[in-house]
Amino acid sequence: MSVKIRLRRTGKLKTPHYRIVVADSRSPRDGKCIAEIGTYDPNTDPSTFHINEEEAKKWLSNGAQPTAVVGKLFKIAGIVK
């Protein structure tokens, strides 16, 4: 089973909010997730995000692969170098 750290979309039409989740790579975008480790709001200026660093580091050490956008958020937060 391949595990990914990715975004789950929430919010109304044309006002997206995202949750940063750990999920099986075969599950749908807004489907069942294993854990929820943060949030991301691209509508604010500048964009805001909150990540539980301990949980993120735990999942990365266990082999979870972040998607491109989540990887950029991790770099900004200083979780991944």
Backbone bond lengths (Angstrom), bond angles and torsions (degrees), N, CA, C in turn:
res aa  C-N    CA-C-N  psi(-1)  N-CA   C-N-CA  omega(-1)  CA-C   N-CA-C  phi
1 M - - - 1.443 - - 1.532 108.53 -
2 S 1.320 116.86 126.01 1.457 122.54 178.66 1.524 109.21 -94.48
3 V 1.321 115.86 128.60 1.458 120.74 -177.37 1.526 109.25 -108.92
4 K 1.340 116.12 133.97 1.454 122.15 -179.78 1.525 110.24 -122.50
5 I 1.318 115.30 149.04 1.460 121.90 170.41 1.515 105.28 -103.18
6 R 1.344 116.76 115.84 1.456 120.49 -173.07 1.518 111.32 -145.12
7 L 1.336 115.82 -178.14 1.457 121.35 -178.24 1.527 110.96 -97.59
8 R 1.333 115.44 141.61 1.459 122.08 173.04 1.525 106.46 -115.76
9 R 1.331 117.09 124.53 1.456 121.08 -174.79 1.528 111.15 -81.22
10 T 1.337 115.35 135.18 1.454 122.62 172.10 1.525 106.83 -135.39
11 G 1.307 117.74 176.45 1.459 120.67 177.93 1.514 112.04 101.43
12 K 1.325 114.57 171.05 1.451 121.34 -178.54 1.524 111.71 -78.97
13 L 1.322 115.22 175.79 1.453 122.51 177.51 1.523 109.61 -60.33
14 K 1.308 117.24 130.47 1.461 126.12 179.33 1.532 114.64 66.79
15 T 1.330 118.62 7.60 1.471 121.47 173.41 1.521 108.56 -133.26
16 P 1.323 117.15 73.92 1.457 119.48 -175.41 1.528 113.31 -74.95
17 H 1.302 115.10 145.12 1.457 124.63 168.00 1.514 104.22 -128.54
18 Y 1.296 117.40 150.39 1.457 120.23 -177.23 1.518 110.62 -127.94
19 R 1.323 115.35 148.88 1.451 122.36 170.59 1.519 106.98 -111.26
20 I 1.308 116.93 137.79 1.462 121.39 177.39 1.521 106.28 -89.52
21 V 1.344 116.12 116.59 1.458 121.19 -173.76 1.520 111.06 -126.83
22 V 1.320 114.63 159.85 1.462 122.79 172.41 1.522 105.63 -105.86
23 A 1.347 116.41 122.89 1.458 120.19 -175.15 1.518 110.59 -145.11
24 D 1.325 115.16 159.44 1.455 121.79 172.78 1.524 107.50 -65.77
25 S 1.317 117.78 138.42 1.464 121.24 -175.79 1.523 112.44 -65.68
26 R 1.329 118.01 -19.24 1.460 120.86 -178.97 1.523 113.34 -87.70
27 S 1.329 117.90 -11.07 1.462 120.39 -178.63 1.529 110.30 -79.31
28 P 1.351 118.15 154.76 1.466 120.66 179.96 1.527 112.00 -66.64
29 R 1.332 116.57 163.77 1.465 122.14 -175.23 1.525 112.60 -54.19
30 D 1.316 117.58 -47.14 1.458 121.21 -178.07 1.520 111.99 -102.94
31 G 1.321 117.23 20.38 1.457 121.86 -177.73 1.519 113.03 -83.47
32 K 1.319 114.29 -160.30 1.459 121.70 -177.55 1.528 111.01 -64.45
33 C 1.328 115.27 139.07 1.458 119.82 178.63 1.530 109.71 -122.71
34 I 1.317 115.62 161.25 1.466 121.61 179.04 1.523 109.86 -84.12
35 A 1.336 117.04 -45.51 1.470 121.51 -178.90 1.516 109.56 -150.93
36 E 1.321 115.88 152.95 1.459 122.72 176.28 1.524 107.49 -112.29
37 I 1.346 117.00 121.21 1.458 118.76 -172.74 1.523 114.27 -117.74
38 G 1.335 119.07 0.75 1.451 119.10 178.70 1.506 113.78 176.12
39 T 1.347 115.45 -176.62 1.459 122.35 178.91 1.519 109.37 -134.81
40 Y 1.343 115.69 159.26 1.459 122.44 178.93 1.520 108.14 -146.03
41 D 1.348 117.02 127.30 1.459 122.36 -179.71 1.529 108.84 -122.70
42 P 1.349 118.20 102.16 1.457 120.78 -179.34 1.524 113.73 -80.27
43 N 1.336 118.90 -6.07 1.462 121.89 -175.90 1.516 113.61 -79.50
44 T 1.327 118.20 -21.06 1.457 120.51 179.60 1.520 109.87 -81.59
45 D 1.325 116.49 162.64 1.459 120.13 178.65 1.514 108.76 -124.10
46 P 1.299 121.40 107.34 1.469 128.14 -0.29 1.531 111.79 -77.02
47 S 1.314 116.14 164.59 1.467 121.58 179.39 1.518 110.56 -58.23
48 T 1.342 116.01 142.47 1.462 119.82 -179.66 1.521 110.04 -115.27
49 F 1.314 115.29 148.52 1.459 120.72 175.86 1.514 109.29 -151.50
50 H 1.324 115.80 151.44 1.460 123.45 176.70 1.525 106.88 -132.06
51 I 1.335 115.68 127.57 1.465 120.76 -178.26 1.521 108.61 -129.74
52 N 1.344 116.02 134.38 1.460 121.16 172.61 1.528 106.62 -78.09
53 E 1.329 116.73 101.99 1.467 121.30 -172.48 1.523 112.80 -63.16
54 E 1.330 117.27 -38.45 1.468 119.77 -179.19 1.529 110.97 -62.77
55 E 1.335 116.14 -45.15 1.473 119.90 179.42 1.529 110.45 -65.45
56 A 1.329 117.51 -41.68 1.464 120.72 -179.33 1.534 110.94 -62.26
57 K 1.326 116.46 -45.61 1.466 119.71 179.02 1.519 111.54 -64.75
58 K 1.334 116.91 -36.38 1.469 120.73 178.22 1.523 110.28 -62.33
59 W 1.336 117.04 -47.19 1.461 120.23 -178.83 1.518 111.89 -68.47
60 L 1.332 118.00 -36.83 1.465 119.95 177.49 1.524 111.21 -65.19
61 S 1.336 116.57 -38.17 1.465 119.19 178.95 1.524 111.78 -70.60
62 N 1.331 116.97 -24.38 1.462 121.28 177.33 1.522 112.61 -84.01
63 G 1.343 118.21 -2.44 1.460 120.60 174.00 1.513 115.54 105.89
64 A 1.326 119.27 7.30 1.462 120.71 178.17 1.526 109.34 -71.13
65 Q 1.331 116.88 139.39 1.458 122.46 -178.56 1.528 109.93 -104.37
66 P 1.354 118.42 123.38 1.466 119.84 177.10 1.525 111.01 -77.72
67 T 1.340 116.52 148.86 1.461 120.51 174.07 1.523 108.34 -74.55
68 A 1.327 117.14 176.84 1.463 121.33 -175.95 1.529 111.90 -61.24
69 V 1.322 117.59 -47.21 1.465 120.69 -177.81 1.525 110.77 -67.36
70 V 1.311 117.26 -43.04 1.465 120.83 179.30 1.519 110.17 -65.90
71 G 1.322 117.81 -36.24 1.455 121.40 176.15 1.521 111.64 -60.89
72 K 1.339 117.23 -40.56 1.464 121.08 177.62 1.526 110.48 -65.84
73 L 1.331 117.33 -40.46 1.465 120.57 178.03 1.527 110.64 -63.91
74 F 1.328 116.93 -40.23 1.467 121.07 177.77 1.527 110.84 -63.24
75 K 1.346 117.60 -39.03 1.463 120.94 178.16 1.522 110.70 -63.80
76 I 1.323 117.26 -43.35 1.461 121.17 179.85 1.523 110.47 -63.94
77 A 1.346 116.18 -39.43 1.470 120.75 -179.10 1.521 111.73 -76.61
78 G 1.339 118.47 -14.11 1.455 120.84 179.69 1.515 114.00 85.61
79 I 1.325 117.25 17.79 1.468 121.00 -179.63 1.522 109.60 -81.82
80 V 1.338 117.80 -41.02 1.459 123.31 179.67 1.516 107.93 -117.38
81 K 1.316 116.71 139.73 1.476 119.63 -179.97 1.486 112.01 -105.13
